[in-house]
Structures are given as structure tokens and as C-alpha cells.
Amino acid sequence: MDKYQHIREAAFDANMELPKLQLVIFTFGNVSAADRELGVFAIKPSGVPYLELTPDKMVIVDFDGNIVDGVLRPSSDTKTHAVLYKHWDIGGICHTHSTYATSWAQAQCDIPIYGTTHADHLTVDVPCAKPMDDDAIKGNYEYETGFQILNCLQERNLDYKEVEMILVGNHAPFTWGKTPDKAVYNSAVLESIAQMAFLTGQINPESKTLKESLIKKHFERKHGPGSYYGQ
């Protein structure tokens, strides 16, 4: 039996959720699924339409970005995924160009924590990493994108286990989680938060962000030691 079949199937299933959730069009976006014991991840092949994907078309790559198994070229974002897997203990990564989240990234703006939907998932503004400098763009671009993400969280003293989403300035969002399914979930949440924040600013440009007590209440009722949201 193929020792990579479980992550091929996990990556395939997660990728197929993206068009269902209207987070991608055409071949935009990708999801990867990691096996940390094997030190590899499965990722969508580059430029293959979602309707043509199968588990066997997923490409297996190590945490240095080297192809381990597969006949197709992996996603052009593979090196970004590899950097994050190498530095963080996560099991899935999702990258989309969803409309609202990407618009905030192109505007180079953090998404303000305006409401409790946002606070249910994280306690800070969604960070936007500053645009890449010219030397990095001319170099190993996708590899440098990984460090663009790492550096943003480090500079802001944010924990990747608590903030599982980011906007890459001038580019688009990346999300991650313990599993590829959680990474996709975070992408859908991010798109919804981005849309609501945009509309909030349109309705009232003077809108205020949540007070700390309400942020803490909503986050901790889902994620705190005394959480009581859900079954």
C-alpha cells in the first residue's frame, strides 16, 4: 500500500472544498496535508483544474520543498508551504485568492476586530504582512514568502497556534491548522470576517473595534479552559 495515500486523500478532500465554499475560481489556490512523522506533505499539482483532480495526482514533497513522489509539478506555492511546515508544528496549510481577504491584502491593511464573529476565532486584528522587498522578489520568491509570513508573526509577537491566518501584502491570504480541514475552515472564516469588516467600514467609517472584555469573553467561551460553546 502507498504509504502516502492517507495524505494524498486528505489533501484531495481539502482542495475539493475550496470551490464548494466559493474560495477559488479556475485553478487559484491550494491546500496541503502533512505527515510530520514521515516529514512530507501532499499538495495540489500546479495548474490542474479542480474537476480533474484525483488523490493520485497529489504531489508528495519534503519539508525542504523537494519532490518525493508524484508525476506532476507541485503547486507554485510549494516552497511557501515547506517553509511553514519546517518551522511550525502544523498539519495543513491553505492558500486562496478569495475576493474579500485578497482585497484587504492588496490594500496592505490588517482586518480590524470589529465584531464577535472575529473574536470567536482570534483575539487580534488579522495581520497583514508587509510587502516583500525587491531583493526577495528577485530571489527565491515562494521560499521568501514563507519567511514573509514567519517574520510578520514574530515581529508582532503572535503565536501561530493562536493566530492561524494571515494576509500577505499585495498578494493574498494563507491559513493553517492542525489538519488540512482546519486550514480550509480558517480560510472560509477569514473570507467571511474580511467581507463583514469591509461592509462595517462602508456602513460606518467611524466604527470602533471591540473592547477587550468582549473579545476575551467570546474567544474563551469557545477556546478557553472553561469553554462551553458547542457539544
One Martini backbone bead per residue (centre of mass of N, CA, C, O) as a GRO file, in nm:
protein
  231
    1MET     BB    1   0.098   0.034   0.019
    2ASP     BB    2   0.069   0.363   0.011
    3LYS     BB    3   0.220   0.573   0.249
    4TYR     BB    4   0.067   0.847   0.117
    5GLN     BB    5  -0.247   0.816   0.085
    6HIS     BB    6  -0.363   0.976   0.329
    7ILE     BB    7  -0.255   1.261   0.224
    8ARG     BB    8  -0.374   1.260  -0.051
    9GLU     BB    9  -0.671   1.247   0.044
   10ALA     BB   10  -0.666   1.494   0.229
   11ALA     BB   11  -0.587   1.699   0.010
   12PHE     BB   12  -0.814   1.647  -0.185
   13ASP     BB   13  -1.056   1.706  -0.001
   14ALA     BB   14  -0.970   1.997   0.070
   15ASN     BB   15  -0.957   2.113  -0.218
   16MET     BB   16  -1.265   2.050  -0.288
   17GLU     BB   17  -1.377   2.277  -0.090
   18LEU     BB   18  -1.310   2.548  -0.227
   19PRO     BB   19  -1.534   2.565  -0.449
   20LYS     BB   20  -1.774   2.512  -0.258
   21LEU     BB   21  -1.689   2.787  -0.085
   22GLN     BB   22  -1.593   3.011  -0.286
   23LEU     BB   23  -1.250   3.050  -0.278
   24VAL     BB   24  -1.236   2.970  -0.589
   25ILE     BB   25  -1.097   2.991  -0.921
   26PHE     BB   26  -1.013   2.767  -1.118
   27THR     BB   27  -0.662   2.731  -1.000
   28PHE     BB   28  -0.688   2.869  -0.749
   29GLY     BB   29  -0.512   2.749  -0.513
   30ASN     BB   30  -0.430   2.557  -0.200
   31VAL     BB   31  -0.368   2.234  -0.041
   32SER     BB   32  -0.215   2.081   0.246
   33ALA     BB   33  -0.076   1.759   0.378
   34ALA     BB   34   0.070   1.633   0.671
   35ASP     BB   35   0.352   1.414   0.774
   36ARG     BB   36   0.564   1.436   1.039
   37GLU     BB   37   0.700   1.155   1.051
   38LEU     BB   38   0.782   1.161   0.736
   39GLY     BB   39   0.839   1.462   0.631
   40VAL     BB   40   0.564   1.531   0.464
   41PHE     BB   41   0.364   1.651   0.177
   42ALA     BB   42   0.054   1.716   0.027
   43ILE     BB   43  -0.013   1.862  -0.303
   44LYS     BB   44  -0.125   2.044  -0.537
   45PRO     BB   45  -0.113   2.068  -0.856
   46SER     BB   46  -0.021   2.258  -1.112
   47GLY     BB   47  -0.287   2.379  -1.308
   48VAL     BB   48  -0.523   2.194  -1.202
   49PRO     BB   49  -0.828   2.133  -1.221
   50TYR     BB   50  -1.056   2.037  -0.992
   51LEU     BB   51  -1.218   1.830  -1.181
   52GLU     BB   52  -0.920   1.668  -1.230
   53LEU     BB   53  -0.886   1.566  -0.961
   54THR     BB   54  -0.688   1.337  -0.762
   55PRO     BB   55  -0.519   1.174  -0.529
   56ASP     BB   56  -0.284   1.077  -0.730
   57LYS     BB   57  -0.207   1.392  -0.808
   58MET     BB   58  -0.071   1.428  -0.565
   59VAL     BB   59   0.214   1.578  -0.420
   60ILE     BB   60   0.521   1.480  -0.280
   61VAL     BB   61   0.684   1.663  -0.011
   62ASP     BB   62   0.926   1.808   0.154
   63PHE     BB   63   1.050   2.047   0.397
   64ASP     BB   64   1.245   2.154   0.138
   65GLY     BB   65   1.076   2.115  -0.149
   66ASN     BB   66   1.106   1.819  -0.235
   67ILE     BB   67   1.044   1.573  -0.445
   68VAL     BB   68   0.922   1.237  -0.374
   69ASP     BB   69   0.624   1.212  -0.516
   70GLY     BB   70   0.535   1.220  -0.851
   71VAL     BB   71   0.438   1.347  -1.193
   72LEU     BB   72   0.379   1.630  -1.102
   73ARG     BB   73   0.370   1.953  -1.049
   74PRO     BB   74   0.373   2.147  -0.802
   75SER     BB   75   0.285   2.400  -0.659
   76SER     BB   76   0.409   2.723  -0.664
   77ASP     BB   77   0.368   2.727  -0.326
   78THR     BB   78   0.545   2.502  -0.193
   79LYS     BB   79   0.777   2.661  -0.045
   80THR     BB   80   0.594   2.796   0.156
   81HIS     BB   81   0.492   2.544   0.294
   82ALA     BB   82   0.769   2.429   0.375
   83VAL     BB   83   0.852   2.652   0.571
   84LEU     BB   84   0.616   2.617   0.770
   85TYR     BB   85   0.663   2.316   0.839
   86LYS     BB   86   0.960   2.352   0.943
   87HIS     BB   87   0.868   2.575   1.183
   88TRP     BB   88   0.589   2.426   1.226
   89ASP     BB   89   0.327   2.251   1.413
   90ILE     BB   90   0.159   2.136   1.141
   91GLY     BB   91  -0.102   1.981   0.904
   92GLY     BB   92  -0.211   2.250   0.745
   93ILE     BB   93  -0.256   2.433   0.427
   94CYS     BB   94  -0.399   2.748   0.298
   95HIS     BB   95  -0.453   2.893  -0.037
   96THR     BB   96  -0.597   3.197  -0.154
   97HIS     BB   97  -0.815   3.435  -0.368
   98SER     BB   98  -1.018   3.563  -0.207
   99THR     BB   99  -1.178   3.852  -0.237
  100TYR     BB  100  -1.167   4.000   0.046
  101ALA     BB  101  -0.894   3.912   0.158
  102THR     BB  102  -0.732   4.009  -0.090
  103SER     BB  103  -0.812   4.306  -0.072
  104TRP     BB  104  -0.671   4.358   0.198
  105ALA     BB  105  -0.391   4.277   0.096
  106GLN     BB  106  -0.376   4.491  -0.134
  107ALA     BB  107  -0.416   4.728   0.089
  108GLN     BB  108  -0.234   4.667   0.339
  109CYS     BB  109  -0.449   4.548   0.565
  110ASP     BB  110  -0.575   4.501   0.843
  111ILE     BB  111  -0.826   4.327   1.022
  112PRO     BB  112  -1.052   4.437   1.216
  113ILE     BB  113  -1.199   4.388   1.543
  114TYR     BB  114  -1.539   4.439   1.530
  115GLY     BB  115  -1.641   4.139   1.615
  116THR     BB  116  -1.750   3.830   1.741
  117THR     BB  117  -1.671   3.653   1.505
  118HIS     BB  118  -1.376   3.719   1.525
  119ALA     BB  119  -1.343   3.652   1.841
  120ASP     BB  120  -1.401   3.341   1.805
  121HIS     BB  121  -1.092   3.307   1.657
  122LEU     BB  122  -0.956   3.589   1.750
  123THR     BB  123  -0.781   3.864   1.945
  124VAL     BB  124  -0.697   3.996   1.669
  125ASP     BB  125  -0.598   4.126   1.413
  126VAL     BB  126  -0.555   4.061   1.096
  127PRO     BB  127  -0.262   4.015   0.958
  128CYS     BB  128  -0.036   4.214   0.751
  129ALA     BB  129   0.210   4.164   0.553
  130LYS     BB  130   0.459   4.307   0.427
  131PRO     BB  131   0.593   4.373   0.154
  132MET     BB  132   0.817   4.269  -0.055
  133ASP     BB  133   1.125   4.300  -0.144
  134ASP     BB  134   1.323   4.312  -0.421
  135ASP     BB  135   1.529   4.090  -0.350
  136ALA     BB  136   1.319   3.869  -0.286
  137ILE     BB  137   1.174   3.873  -0.559
  138LYS     BB  138   1.441   3.799  -0.726
  139GLY     BB  139   1.453   3.545  -0.586
  140ASN     BB  140   1.304   3.309  -0.376
  141TYR     BB  141   0.992   3.381  -0.365
  142GLU     BB  142   0.830   3.148  -0.221
  143TYR     BB  143   1.027   3.117   0.010
  144GLU     BB  144   1.004   3.416   0.112
  145THR     BB  145   0.704   3.403   0.185
  146GLY     BB  146   0.741   3.234   0.436
  147PHE     BB  147   0.912   3.459   0.587
  148GLN     BB  148   0.702   3.677   0.574
  149ILE     BB  149   0.517   3.528   0.772
  150LEU     BB  150   0.705   3.470   1.009
  151ASN     BB  151   0.798   3.766   1.061
  152CYS     BB  152   0.529   3.892   1.127
  153LEU     BB  153   0.467   3.728   1.384
  154GLN     BB  154   0.728   3.794   1.533
  155GLU     BB  155   0.707   4.110   1.533
  156ARG     BB  156   0.406   4.077   1.689
  157ASN     BB  157   0.395   3.845   1.893
  158LEU     BB  158   0.273   3.582   1.745
  159ASP     BB  159   0.090   3.282   1.759
  160TYR     BB  160   0.029   3.024   1.538
  161LYS     BB  161  -0.180   2.875   1.737
  162GLU     BB  162  -0.372   3.147   1.752
  163VAL     BB  163  -0.279   3.248   1.458
  164GLU     BB  164  -0.431   3.101   1.151
  165MET     BB  165  -0.386   3.388   0.993
  166ILE     BB  166  -0.301   3.568   0.680
  167LEU     BB  167  -0.175   3.850   0.511
  168VAL     BB  168  -0.023   3.918   0.200
  169GLY     BB  169   0.109   4.174   0.075
  170ASN     BB  170  -0.027   4.203  -0.252
  171HIS     BB  171  -0.171   3.919  -0.239
  172ALA     BB  172  -0.273   3.685   0.005
  173PRO     BB  173  -0.402   3.427   0.177
  174PHE     BB  174  -0.315   3.238   0.478
  175THR     BB  175  -0.365   2.913   0.624
  176TRP     BB  176  -0.390   2.706   0.930
  177GLY     BB  177  -0.336   2.375   1.099
  178LYS     BB  178  -0.366   2.056   1.224
  179THR     BB  179  -0.540   2.044   0.962
  180PRO     BB  180  -0.667   2.078   0.651
  181ASP     BB  181  -0.956   2.136   0.742
  182LYS     BB  182  -0.880   2.375   0.928
  183ALA     BB  183  -0.756   2.552   0.710
  184VAL     BB  184  -1.016   2.583   0.547
  185TYR     BB  185  -1.190   2.698   0.766
  186ASN     BB  186  -1.011   2.953   0.804
  187SER     BB  187  -1.062   3.062   0.517
  188ALA     BB  188  -1.367   3.099   0.546
  189VAL     BB  189  -1.359   3.285   0.791
  190LEU     BB  190  -1.181   3.506   0.670
  191GLU     BB  191  -1.372   3.587   0.442
  192SER     BB  192  -1.605   3.670   0.626
  193ILE     BB  193  -1.455   3.882   0.793
  194ALA     BB  194  -1.369   4.058   0.553
  195GLN     BB  195  -1.653   4.131   0.458
  196MET     BB  196  -1.765   4.252   0.724
  197ALA     BB  197  -1.549   4.472   0.754
  198PHE     BB  198  -1.608   4.621   0.496
  199LEU     BB  199  -1.910   4.683   0.556
  200THR     BB  200  -1.868   4.832   0.818
  201GLY     BB  201  -1.702   5.069   0.690
  202GLN     BB  202  -1.933   5.157   0.499
  203ILE     BB  203  -2.154   5.217   0.709
  204ASN     BB  204  -1.910   5.295   0.935
  205PRO     BB  205  -1.613   5.466   0.943
  206GLU     BB  206  -1.635   5.492   1.284
  207SER     BB  207  -1.580   5.224   1.371
  208LYS     BB  208  -1.530   5.012   1.642
  209THR     BB  209  -1.361   4.817   1.827
  210LEU     BB  210  -1.342   4.589   2.048
  211LYS     BB  211  -1.355   4.521   2.360
  212GLU     BB  212  -1.168   4.324   2.562
  213SER     BB  213  -1.396   4.174   2.718
  214LEU     BB  214  -1.542   4.064   2.457
  215ILE     BB  215  -1.314   3.913   2.335
  216LYS     BB  216  -1.258   3.720   2.571
  217LYS     BB  217  -1.537   3.594   2.592
  218HIS     BB  218  -1.559   3.471   2.299
  219PHE     BB  219  -1.299   3.307   2.298
  220GLU     BB  220  -1.327   3.142   2.574
  221ARG     BB  221  -1.604   2.996   2.512
  222LYS     BB  222  -1.437   2.817   2.286
  223HIS     BB  223  -1.104   2.800   2.407
  224GLY     BB  224  -1.111   2.780   2.694
  225PRO     BB  225  -1.106   2.601   2.992
  226GLY     BB  226  -1.438   2.694   3.015
  227SER     BB  227  -1.572   2.593   2.775
  228TYR     BB  228  -1.933   2.603   2.614
  229TYR     BB  229  -1.914   2.568   2.315
  230GLY     BB  230  -2.090   2.327   2.225
  231GLN     BB  231  -2.043   1.953   2.256
   0.00000   0.00000   0.00000
